[in-house]
């Protein structure tokens, strides 16, 4: 076969496209026309990292724990500890992102949870609202607030009026939105300097240089404010304790069933590995519950 015909083969063309994309994302020409590696911060967020596995991505468990590949997203019933759903996602996808789809797809087989308990990575308001609409309450801690936001009134201290599109502050001043930021799905409310300037609550409300409070209100703000309230209750503390077995399940899947390493390439095949692994640990759990007569306890 001639070189030209080889290049025209679909599979070869696809490989060329992948290599081109990786090169374009990583290599640039400097001012002298010499190829150099692109600055890390200038590389695109969805960086393709492997020509042999185009679905793999760089990911991070923490600042120091980095990896290349995929994430396993699982839901587990708290009493029986049976895995009810598992899906792969690329390593760079945010932890909470697949949550809504996970719950929706298991609902199709009659497993609609009244609550879904996750860690702070799952606590984003957009997912809280989406799950609320679906009939599931998302229980998760907030990401740590900065010293600056901790020092002032939280957003839940403000009253949102969607009908009139206004925001009332704890001192009773009312602001109209300054603008709507489509990319962030939020309105920015700037309280008037005339009100903030003479307000007795100002030391508790803002330390901004311009001398007035600005509040960003997201489309899902009510869901966030409601969970801020819920997260102060004893019920929330109780719920969070129920989450602990899920870490044990991850540990079991990684230590004894090879989930630390993707055996295949591509999301679909990695997904198959995840399904088989989940099935194996579920069978083990089912046997344990059956032979130890523990189903009755799990169902209680
Ligand atoms: S500082 Fe401004 S926004 Fe804050 S409570 Fe006072 S008037 Fe309201």
Boltz pocket constraint, residues with backbone or C-beta under 6 A from the ligand:
constraints:
  - pocket:
      binder: B
      contacts: [[A, 169], [A, 170], [A, 171], [A, 172], [A, 173], [A, 191], [A, 192], [A, 195], [A, 196], [A, 197], [A, 199], [A, 200], [A, 201], [A, 202], [A, 205], [A, 206], [A, 212], [A, 213]]
      max_distance: 6.0
